[in-house]
Amino acid sequence: MLNQFSKAYNSYNPQNRSALQLIAIPAFNDNYIWMVCKHDKAMVVDPGQADPVFEILKRYELDLCSILLTHHHHDHVGGVVELKQQTQAIVYGPAKENLPACDQALTEADSIYINDLELSFDILDVPGHTIGHIAYHGNINKTPVLFCGDTLFAAGCGRIFEGTPTQMFNSLQKIASLDKNTLVCCAHEYTLSNLEWAVTVEPNNETLQRRLFETKRLRSEGFTTLPSTIADELLTNPFLRSNQSDVIQSVNKYANTNLTDQVDVFAHLREWKNNA
C-alpha cells in the first residue's frame, strides 16, 4: 500500500527506546533531517539547521554520535558546525564537495560503520544535483534504507545544478536498481506538488492517481509522506519511467518533438518540471 510507512516515522517513540528508530525531523519550510537512534545514541542526515536536532536530543536525552552529509547545499549542512562543536559527533560527507566540516570524506568505493548504533552504510556516487552528491545505503531493522538527499524525491528528482542530464539519469537508474523494498529517505516534503505534476505526465496511471489521493489525505492530517519506497517510485515517478510509452508520448507532445532516447526524454521531463 502506498505511503504505508509515513505515520510510523512522524515522531520519536520513547516506549521503543531499545530499538532502532528512524525519524523525520522537520526543518525550514519543507526539509527533513533524518535521525536514527537507539538507547541514548543518535545520528542525523543532512542537518541544515541545528536547533531542531538539539530539541530532539534534549527532549529524549540522546547523544549525537554521527552526522551524515549528502551534498554541500546550505539547507543540508547549515547546522553541521554548531552540532559538531556541541556534541563532537563524527561528520561523514562527499569527498568531491566543499563542506563546512567533514572528518571522513567518502566516495562510492567506501563504506562506513556507525559503532554506537551498529549500523553500516555503503556509499553511492549520485552526481547530477551537485557534482559530488552521494547517498548512503544500508539496513535498519533488516529493512533496506537509502538516504539520498536531493537526488531522488517522492515522485520527483532534484534539479540539475552542477551535473548533466546524463549524470542525473544514471544516478537515478543506479538508485532504481536497488531492492524494491528500500525506504527512500529524501530530504524534502515535495510529494504533493510532485504528484500533481506527475499526473499531467501520466493522466491514465491509476496507481499514480491513488497515490495522489492518499498523499492529500496524509498532508491534510499533518503527516509526512516519507519515506517512500523504490517500488512506489518505479510505479509513479516520471523520472524513473522515461522508458514508458505514455511518458514518452507526453514528453513529445510537450516538447513538440519525437524523442526516443531515455536520457533525452528524462532531460525534457526535467525541463518540463522546472517550468511547471
N, C-alpha and C positions, 0 to 999 in steps of 0.2 A: 504494500500500500504506500502510495506516495506520501512523503513527509511524516512517516511513522516515527521518526526519531526526534523531531524538533522539540516537543514538550519536555522530553527527558533531559535535555541539555540546557534548559532555560535558567536553572539555578542550582546552587550547591545544596546537597542533602547531608546535613550534619549527622543523620542517623546511619549513614553509609560510609563513615569516615575511614574504615579499614579497607575499603575497596577503591580501585582507581576510578576517578570521576573525570569526565570531560565536560567542561562548562564554557558557554559562550558569554563573555563579559562585554556588554555594550560600551562603546566609546564614540566620541564625537557624535555625529548625526546618524551614521549608518555603519560604522565599523564594528567588528567583533575582535576582541583579544581572546584567543583560545587559551584556556587553562586546563592542565591535567594535574590532579592532586591525589594524594593518598596519605593517610595518617596526618602528619604535620608538615609534609613537604609538597611543593608545587613547582611547576614550570609554566611559562607562558609563551605564546607565539605572537610575534608582531605587536608589541605594546606601544602603540602610537601615543598613548597617554599613560602617565604613571599613576595618577590618582585613583582611577577605577580599580587598578590592581592592588594598590595599597589598601583600599577599602575592603576588598575581599580578604586579603591576607590578615588584616586586623580583626575583621568580624569573626573569622573562623579559625584564628590562631594558627596560621600557616606560615611556613618559612619558604621563601623563594630560593630555589636552588639553581634553576637554569632558565635562560631566555633564548628562544629560537627566532631568528630573523630570516625572512624570505627574500627581501629586497630593500632598497635604500630609501624609498619614499617616506616623507616625514610622518604621514599618518600611520606608518608601521614601525617607525624607530624613534619617534619623538620622546618617548618615556624611558628609553633604554639607559641613558647615562644616570638619571636620578635613581632608577630602580637598582642599577648595579652599585652605585655609591652607598645606598642604604642597606643592601642585602648581601653584597659580594657574590651575587649569582654569576655563574659562568655564561658567557654570551657566545652563541654559535651563529655564524652567518655566511653569506656567499663570498667566496674568495675574490670574485671579479667586481665587487662593488665597494664604494667608499661608504663606510658605516661609522656612526659616532662612537661605537665601541664594539670590539669583537675579540674574543680570546681564542677562538678556534675557527679558522677560515675553511670553508667547505666547497667541494665540487662533487660531481657525480661519482667519482671513484671512492668517495668516503662514506663512512657510516659512523654513527655516534651512539654512545650508551649513557643514559641518564641513571647513574648508580642509585640515587636516592629513591627513584621511582621504579627501578628495574625495567626500564624501557629502552629499546633500541630503535633507531631510525636509519633507513637508507636515504641517501641524498639523490635527488633527481635534478639535473640541469634542465630548466624550462624557460629559456630566453624568449623574449618577444615583448612583453610588457616593459621590462627593463632588460638590459643586455646580459646581466649576470644572475637573474632571478633563479632561485632554487626552490624545491619543495621537499618536504620531509614525509617519508612513507614508513609506517610501522604498524604494530598491532597493539590495541588497547583492549584488555579483557577478551582476547582472542578474536577481536574484530579488526579487520584492516582499516587503517585511518590514513588520510592524506591531508597535510597542512600545505595548501597550495597558494596562499597569499592572494595575489591579483591575477593569476594565470587563468584559472577556471572559476567561473561563478555558477550559481544555480541558474540554469537556462541562459547563460551568457559566458563571456570571457573578457579579460582585461583589454583595455585599449593598447595599441601598439605604439609606445612612446619612443623606444630606443632600438628595438629589433626590427625584423622584417616580417611580412605576412608568412613567408615560408618558415621562418623560425617559430613563429607562434603556432602555425598549423602543426608543425612537427612536435612541438611541446604538448599540444592538446592531444595529438594522436598517442603520444607516449603515456599520458595520463589515462586516456580512454582504454588502453590495453591492460590496465590493472584489473584486479578481481572486481567483478561487478558489485560485490557487496561492500566495497570500500566506501567508508564515510568520507565525504568531500567537505572538509572544513575550510571554506573560503573566508575571506576577510570582510565582506560587505553584505549588508541586507539589501540586495538589489533584486531579489527574486521576483517580486510582484511586477515591477516595471519591465524586467527582462521577459517574463512570461507574456505580458500584454503585447510586447513587440513580437515575440516568437509566434504568437497566434496569427499575426498578419503574414508571417512567412509560411506557416503551415496551418491554414484555417480548417483543414479537414482532419487534423491529428486529434483524435478523440482523447488519447492519453494526455496530451498537452492541455486540452480543454478542462479535463478533470483536475489536473494539477493546478491550473489557474484558479479554479473554483475553491479548491482546498487551501491554497495559499491566501486567497482573500479572507477566508474564514479564520485562518491562523492569525493573520495580521490584525483582524478586527478584534480578536481576543487578546492581543498583546503578546503573542508568542513569536519566537524566532522561527524562520522557515528552514533553518540549518541545523545539523549538516544534511546535505543531500547525499545521494549515492551515485556511483558510476552508472549503475543500471538505469536510474531515473534520468540522468543526463543523456545517455545514449538514446533514450526514447523521446526526449523533449527539448534538447538543447540544439538549436540550429547549427551552432558552430561545431558540433560533433556529428552533424548529419549532412555534410556537404556532398555526400555521395548519393543522397536520396533524391529520387526523381521530382518529388513535389518541391523540395528545397531548390533544386537546380532550376526548375521551371519558374519559381517565384523570383529568384535572383535575376534570371534572364529577362523577365518582364520588367523588374525594377530598373535594371541597367540597360535595357533595350539592346541586348546583345545575344550571343549564342555560345555561352561558356560551357565547357565540358570538364576541364581540368579542375580537380578538387581544390587545389590551392587558389586558383583564380576565383572559384565560387566562394571560398572562405574569405578572400580579400574583399570581395564585393559585399558579402554579408557584414563584414566589419565596418565598411564604409557606410552601408545602409543603417546599421545600428548607431554609428556616430552621428548621423544626421536625423535620427528618429526623434 
